[in-house]
Amino acid sequence: MSDPAPKEKQPILRAPPVVLVLLAVLIAFHLLSVFGGNAMRIELIVALGLFPARFFAEGLGGLPGTWVQGVVTLFSHSMLHGGWTHLILNAVWLLAFGAPVARRLGPRKFLFLYMVCIMFGGLGQILITDYSGYLIPIIGASGGVAGLMGAASRFAFSDVRWLNPNEHGPDSEQARRRLLRLSEVPRRRPVMIFIAVWLIMNLSFGLLGPYGLADPGGAAVNVAWVAHLGGFFAGLLLIGWLEKPPLSASGGPGHVDYGAWKNRK
């Protein structure tokens, strides 16, 4: 009797390379800010952090650089984090939601979506900031991560697969779930429950953070909850524009891939 074939080993991290590289970059910048000393951290925040003063204050509020640097920081602020807890939370959500979005869109479209969500998140946050917060830096990848959550909500709760998932691995192109049209989102209870819970959590943390109720240690924290909202809804909307529509059985654009009609008896 022959021995059964050994089971194929599964990699520890199954996230696409683009997600792992992005995560490594975030960790590298945080290590640099932590172990580079206080002076290095201040330099990084001034150079890369998103300050509303760069957009609204005459003379940039005393900050170095020009408005061009302000535009750059709409993206670069995502490289910095306020602490390990901040980074770890974003890393967990990046792996959880970034992986399926990256598999669906591919590395280039994934990065484009991520960066656009970061930009919209940053714009939303600076637009609601009054003059008293012009020199308070906005940092963190939360806007981009929230955008990936919004994008994933368009297909993570779909009950229709393009092919039988039992015939293909979970990462195969054929086994992925159908992207919901925007008009379908309000009619899908799981999607709306996910969005509602996410909105309540963000509003709660945003409103309670300054009073020390959003930190385990009781420290007052300013949560950029508007950046989360801006990124989330940008991802929710943009994934439909970035994804190539599936083909119908006739070979033209439609909502059912041709593969769903193959081998039917």
Secondary structure, DSSP 8 states (H G I E B T S, - for coil): -----------S--S-HHHHHHHHHHHHHHHHHHHSHHHHHHHHHHHHSB-THHHHSGGGGG-SS-HHHHHHHHHHGGG--SSHHHHHHHHHHIIIIIHHHHHHH-HHHHHHHHHHHHHHHHHHHHHT--GGGTTS-B--SHHHHHHHHHHHTTTTT-S-BSS-GGGS-TTSSTTSB----GGGGGG-HHHHHHHHHHHHHHHHHHHHGGGT-SSTT-------HHHHHHHHHHHHHHHHHHS---B-TTSSBSSS-GGGGTT--
